[in-house]
């Protein structure tokens, strides 16, 4: 298993319904072979969906991004009741770039839906 190279803040909540983080360098960018990456998400009464997306490209187009499946049945995790606290996800792949997405515009009511306080990635 490789040495932890970095932990970066990917996103801070902004109060908007939907939000997409800027891409950050994943394990594959640094040439590591084991591909282990972890993400910690801090929730504050959050209702909605979260998704982790990755690419194998250094300069990706929109079509180069694909989801990291967080549940066996969906490429996202959905919170129908307000979630507060921190949840961590570990995933494996030699991803060059990783980004995080929150979605709530699909909800029939958007008040109150809380927010995500912080998203951090450890490579």
N, C-alpha and C positions, 0 to 999 in steps of 0.2 A: 504494500500500500504506500502511495506517495506521501510526501510531506504537504501539509496544508500551505498553499501558496498565498492565498489572500481571502479576506472576507470583505465584501463591499455592500454598501447600501444601494439597492437597486431602485427603490421607490419610496417616497413618503406620500401618505394620503393627501389628496387635494380637495376633498369634498365633492368632486364631480361624480356623476353616476358611473361613467366608464373611464378607464385610465390604462394606458400602455406605457410600460417603463422603457427607458432607453436600453439598447442591448449592452450587455457586459460580457467580458471574456469568460468563456467556459473552459473546462478541463482540456479539451482538444486544442484550444489555442496555444496552450503551453506545451503541447506534445506529450502529456501524460497518457499512459496506456490504460490505467485502471478505470478512468472515467467516473469516479465517485464525486458527486456534488450534493450539497445540502442547501436547502432554502428554509429560512425561518420567516414566518409571517405573523405580525402582531395585529390583532383584530380589536376593534372598539365598537361593539354592538352591530357588527357587520351582517348584512343580509345581501346575498348575491352569489355570483360565480367567480371563481379564480381559475386561472390557467397559466401553466408554464409552457413557453414555446422555445424552440431551439432551431439552430441551423448549422450546417456543416460548411457554410460559405463564409469567407472573410468580408465580402461586400455583397450581402444578400439582397435580392429583390423580394417583393411581397410573397411571391410564390415559393421561395426557398424556406420559409418558416413552417414548422410542423409542431403539433402539440405533444407534450410529454403527458401521457395518460396518468391521472392522479387517482382514478378509480378503475375497477375492472370493466365498467359499463359505459364510461363517458370520458372524453378528453379534458374534463374540467371537474372541479369539485364545487358543489352547490350547497349554500347555507340558507335554509328556509326559515330558520329561527335565528335570532340575534346571537352572534358568536363574539365572545370577548375572551382575550387571552392570546397565547402564542401557540402556533402549530408548526411543526417542522416536517419537511418532506425530503427524502433522500432519493436520488435518481442516478441512473448510471448510463453513460454514453459519452463518446468523445466529441461532444458538442463544441463548436468553435465559438458561438455566441449564444447567449441565453437571455430571454426577456420574460417579463411578468405582465399578465393582463387581469384587470378586474372588470366585471360586466354587471350592470344592474339596469340598463335601459329596457330590458325585456320584462321587468317587473310591472305588474298592473298598478301598484301603488309605490311611489318612490319616497315616501316620507313616513316615518324616519327609517333610514336604512343603515345608519352608522357609517363607518369608514374603516379602511386599513391604515394603521398608524405607520408601519414600516415593513419593508421587505428586504431581507438580507440574503446574499448568496455566499456560500463558502466553497472554494475550489481547492 
